[in-house]
Structures are given as structure tokens and as C-alpha cells.
Amino acid sequence: DAGHHEEEGDDDSDDDSDDDTGLLVCEDDVWFVDQEGHDCTSYANTIKVWGRNKTCFQNLEGAGAIHCRKTCDTCDMKSHEEVHGCSDNTCIGPWKIAFGR
């Protein structure tokens, strides 16, 4: 019976791992490559030259802000509200998918 109680305790620790669903993880999309062939590492390097606003929000209709969330610091809701890259219908669908709205 003691072993059974330990297993129940182990089940409780597994419940704690449910918080690690990946839904709230702030990370870049490792599969993202923009139409010019640049990935989030390229965006990180470009931020040093162009600045965050131009690189992440103005360039390519805000693709960096959507796909390179860690690099562009767009993981929290406050940053999402500041994303101005999507101003027309061509990026509303991807924006909804990226930000869960």
C-alpha cells in the first residue's frame, strides 16, 4: 500500500506538468522563413541595425512581430496590442492565428 500511495504522489507531480503546455512559452517560430529567406536569427541581427520597430513591425507587414515573438518581444498581450504591422486584410488571418484572437 505504501508503494501505491507514492504512485498517487507521483500523479500529483504529473499534474503540475500540465502547466507546461507550451501555450504560454515565449519563443520564435523555428520554421519561419520570410519571403526574402530570412529567419528569426536574421531578424535578431537586423534589429541591431534597423531597430526593433522597423525590423519587427514595419518590414513585410509585421511578419517578424508575428513569427519571431521572442526576438521581437511580442509575447505578452501589451506588446500584441502595439503591433501595427497588420493594417489590412492580407494579414488579419495569420494575426488571429498567431495571437489567438
PyRosetta script that sets phi, psi and omega in degrees:
from pyrosetta import init, pose_from_sequence

init()
pose = pose_from_sequence("DAGHHEEEGDDDSDDDSDDDTGLLVCEDDVWFVDQEGHDCTSYANTIKVWGRNKTCFQNLEGAGAIHCRKTCDTCDMKSHEEVHGCSDNTCIGPWKIAFGR")
pose.set_psi(1, -33.6)
pose.set_omega(1, -179.5)
pose.set_phi(2, -62.3)
pose.set_psi(2, -40.0)
pose.set_omega(2, 177.6)
pose.set_phi(3, -62.6)
pose.set_psi(3, -37.0)
pose.set_omega(3, 179.9)
pose.set_phi(4, -65.0)
pose.set_psi(4, -40.6)
pose.set_omega(4, 179.0)
pose.set_phi(5, -66.1)
pose.set_psi(5, -35.9)
pose.set_omega(5, 178.1)
pose.set_phi(6, -64.7)
pose.set_psi(6, -37.9)
pose.set_omega(6, 178.7)
pose.set_phi(7, -64.1)
pose.set_psi(7, -38.2)
pose.set_omega(7, 177.5)
pose.set_phi(8, -63.2)
pose.set_psi(8, -39.1)
pose.set_omega(8, 176.9)
pose.set_phi(9, -62.7)
pose.set_psi(9, -38.6)
pose.set_omega(9, 177.4)
pose.set_phi(10, -63.7)
pose.set_psi(10, -37.0)
pose.set_omega(10, 178.8)
pose.set_phi(11, -62.6)
pose.set_psi(11, -36.3)
pose.set_omega(11, 178.4)
pose.set_phi(12, -63.1)
pose.set_psi(12, -39.9)
pose.set_omega(12, 179.8)
pose.set_phi(13, -68.0)
pose.set_psi(13, -30.5)
pose.set_omega(13, 176.1)
pose.set_phi(14, -66.8)
pose.set_psi(14, -33.5)
pose.set_omega(14, 178.2)
pose.set_phi(15, -63.0)
pose.set_psi(15, -34.6)
pose.set_omega(15, 178.8)
pose.set_phi(16, -63.5)
pose.set_psi(16, -31.1)
pose.set_omega(16, -179.0)
pose.set_phi(17, -71.6)
pose.set_psi(17, -13.7)
pose.set_omega(17, 177.5)
pose.set_phi(18, -62.3)
pose.set_psi(18, -23.9)
pose.set_omega(18, 177.9)
pose.set_phi(19, -67.5)
pose.set_psi(19, -21.2)
pose.set_omega(19, -178.0)
pose.set_phi(20, -93.3)
pose.set_psi(20, 61.2)
pose.set_omega(20, -177.7)
pose.set_phi(21, -84.0)
pose.set_psi(21, -13.6)
pose.set_omega(21, -177.6)
pose.set_phi(22, 88.3)
pose.set_psi(22, -7.9)
pose.set_omega(22, -177.7)
pose.set_phi(23, -71.7)
pose.set_psi(23, -28.0)
pose.set_omega(23, -177.5)
pose.set_phi(24, -106.4)
pose.set_psi(24, 9.6)
pose.set_omega(24, -178.5)
pose.set_phi(25, -75.7)
pose.set_psi(25, 132.7)
pose.set_omega(25, 178.2)
pose.set_phi(26, -93.2)
pose.set_psi(26, 103.9)
pose.set_omega(26, 179.9)
pose.set_phi(27, -149.7)
pose.set_psi(27, 161.6)
pose.set_omega(27, 176.3)
pose.set_phi(28, -81.1)
pose.set_psi(28, 152.5)
pose.set_omega(28, 174.8)
pose.set_phi(29, -75.2)
pose.set_psi(29, 109.2)
pose.set_omega(29, -175.8)
pose.set_phi(30, -68.1)
pose.set_psi(30, -17.2)
pose.set_omega(30, -179.1)
pose.set_phi(31, -94.5)
pose.set_psi(31, -8.4)
pose.set_omega(31, -175.8)
pose.set_phi(32, -71.1)
pose.set_psi(32, 130.1)
pose.set_omega(32, 168.9)
pose.set_phi(33, -140.2)
pose.set_psi(33, 123.8)
pose.set_omega(33, -177.9)
pose.set_phi(34, -74.5)
pose.set_psi(34, 177.9)
pose.set_omega(34, -175.5)
pose.set_phi(35, -64.5)
pose.set_psi(35, -14.2)
pose.set_omega(35, 177.9)
pose.set_phi(36, -99.9)
pose.set_psi(36, 3.6)
pose.set_omega(36, 176.9)
pose.set_phi(37, 88.2)
pose.set_psi(37, 14.2)
pose.set_omega(37, -177.9)
pose.set_phi(38, -97.1)
pose.set_psi(38, 137.4)
pose.set_omega(38, 176.4)
pose.set_phi(39, -103.0)
pose.set_psi(39, -174.6)
pose.set_omega(39, -176.3)
pose.set_phi(40, -66.5)
pose.set_psi(40, -27.4)
pose.set_omega(40, 175.1)
pose.set_phi(41, -64.4)
pose.set_psi(41, -40.3)
pose.set_omega(41, 176.2)
pose.set_phi(42, -63.2)
pose.set_psi(42, -40.5)
pose.set_omega(42, 178.3)
pose.set_phi(43, -62.7)
pose.set_psi(43, -40.9)
pose.set_omega(43, 178.8)
pose.set_phi(44, -60.8)
pose.set_psi(44, -42.2)
pose.set_omega(44, 178.4)
pose.set_phi(45, -68.6)
pose.set_psi(45, -36.3)
pose.set_omega(45, -178.8)
pose.set_phi(46, -71.1)
pose.set_psi(46, -32.0)
pose.set_omega(46, 177.5)
pose.set_phi(47, -56.0)
pose.set_psi(47, -36.6)
pose.set_omega(47, -180.0)
pose.set_phi(48, -62.9)
pose.set_psi(48, -27.9)
pose.set_omega(48, -177.5)
pose.set_phi(49, -98.0)
pose.set_psi(49, -50.9)
pose.set_omega(49, -175.2)
pose.set_phi(50, -88.8)
pose.set_psi(50, -23.6)
pose.set_omega(50, -172.3)
pose.set_phi(51, 93.8)
pose.set_psi(51, 160.0)
pose.set_omega(51, -175.2)
pose.set_phi(52, -65.5)
pose.set_psi(52, -44.3)
pose.set_omega(52, -176.1)
pose.set_phi(53, -61.3)
pose.set_psi(53, -50.9)
pose.set_omega(53, -179.0)
pose.set_phi(54, -65.9)
pose.set_psi(54, -44.1)
pose.set_omega(54, -176.9)
pose.set_phi(55, -67.0)
pose.set_psi(55, -47.7)
pose.set_omega(55, -171.3)
pose.set_phi(56, -90.6)
pose.set_psi(56, -34.5)
pose.set_omega(56, -171.1)
pose.set_phi(57, -106.8)
pose.set_psi(57, -38.3)
pose.set_omega(57, -176.5)
pose.set_phi(58, -90.0)
pose.set_psi(58, -36.8)
pose.set_omega(58, -177.6)
pose.set_phi(59, -69.6)
pose.set_psi(59, 129.5)
pose.set_omega(59, 175.7)
pose.set_phi(60, 50.7)
pose.set_psi(60, 45.6)
pose.set_omega(60, 175.9)
pose.set_phi(61, 57.5)
pose.set_psi(61, 32.8)
pose.set_omega(61, 175.7)
pose.set_phi(62, 81.0)
pose.set_psi(62, 21.8)
pose.set_omega(62, -178.8)
pose.set_phi(63, -57.9)
pose.set_psi(63, -39.0)
pose.set_omega(63, -179.8)
pose.set_phi(64, -62.9)
pose.set_psi(64, -42.4)
pose.set_omega(64, 179.9)
pose.set_phi(65, -62.7)
pose.set_psi(65, -31.3)
pose.set_omega(65, -178.4)
pose.set_phi(66, -82.2)
pose.set_psi(66, -45.0)
pose.set_omega(66, -172.2)
pose.set_phi(67, -98.6)
pose.set_psi(67, -24.6)
pose.set_omega(67, -178.8)
pose.set_phi(68, -110.7)
pose.set_psi(68, 60.8)
pose.set_omega(68, -171.1)
pose.set_phi(69, -63.0)
pose.set_psi(69, -40.9)
pose.set_omega(69, 179.0)
pose.set_phi(70, -69.3)
pose.set_psi(70, -48.3)
pose.set_omega(70, -179.9)
pose.set_phi(71, -59.2)
pose.set_psi(71, -43.2)
pose.set_omega(71, -176.2)
pose.set_phi(72, -91.2)
pose.set_psi(72, 0.2)
pose.set_omega(72, 179.0)
pose.set_phi(73, 56.9)
pose.set_psi(73, 49.3)
pose.set_omega(73, 179.3)
pose.set_phi(74, -116.9)
pose.set_psi(74, 29.9)
pose.set_omega(74, -176.9)
pose.set_phi(75, -81.7)
pose.set_psi(75, -34.4)
pose.set_omega(75, -177.6)
pose.set_phi(76, -87.5)
pose.set_psi(76, 160.1)
pose.set_omega(76, -176.0)
pose.set_phi(77, -61.4)
pose.set_psi(77, -35.0)
pose.set_omega(77, -179.7)
pose.set_phi(78, -61.0)
pose.set_psi(78, -43.6)
pose.set_omega(78, 178.2)
pose.set_phi(79, -65.7)
pose.set_psi(79, -35.9)
pose.set_omega(79, -179.9)
pose.set_phi(80, -61.4)
pose.set_psi(80, -39.2)
pose.set_omega(80, -178.9)
pose.set_phi(81, -68.1)
pose.set_psi(81, -21.9)
pose.set_omega(81, -178.8)
pose.set_phi(82, -88.5)
pose.set_psi(82, -4.1)
pose.set_omega(82, -179.2)
pose.set_phi(83, -70.2)
pose.set_psi(83, 115.9)
pose.set_omega(83, -179.2)
pose.set_phi(84, -108.6)
pose.set_psi(84, 2.2)
pose.set_omega(84, -177.3)
pose.set_phi(85, -64.7)
pose.set_psi(85, -32.2)
pose.set_omega(85, -179.6)
pose.set_phi(86, -94.8)
pose.set_psi(86, 103.5)
pose.set_omega(86, -179.6)
pose.set_phi(87, -122.1)
pose.set_psi(87, 0.8)
pose.set_omega(87, 179.6)
pose.set_phi(88, -138.7)
pose.set_psi(88, 178.1)
pose.set_omega(88, -174.0)
pose.set_phi(89, -68.4)
pose.set_psi(89, -17.0)
pose.set_omega(89, -176.2)
pose.set_phi(90, -68.0)
pose.set_psi(90, -20.7)
pose.set_omega(90, -177.9)
pose.set_phi(91, -122.4)
pose.set_psi(91, 8.8)
pose.set_omega(91, 179.9)
pose.set_phi(92, -65.4)
pose.set_psi(92, -44.7)
pose.set_omega(92, 179.3)
pose.set_phi(93, -59.0)
pose.set_psi(93, -53.6)
pose.set_omega(93, 177.6)
pose.set_phi(94, -60.6)
pose.set_psi(94, -35.1)
pose.set_omega(94, 179.2)
pose.set_phi(95, -64.0)
pose.set_psi(95, -44.8)
pose.set_omega(95, 179.0)
pose.set_phi(96, -61.2)
pose.set_psi(96, -42.0)
pose.set_omega(96, 179.2)
pose.set_phi(97, -65.1)
pose.set_psi(97, -46.0)
pose.set_omega(97, -176.8)
pose.set_phi(98, -65.4)
pose.set_psi(98, -38.6)
pose.set_omega(98, -174.3)
pose.set_phi(99, -104.7)
pose.set_psi(99, 2.6)
pose.set_omega(99, 174.6)
pose.set_phi(100, 68.2)
pose.set_psi(100, 33.6)
pose.set_omega(100, -180.0)
pose.set_phi(101, -114.9)
pose.dump_pdb("model.pdb")
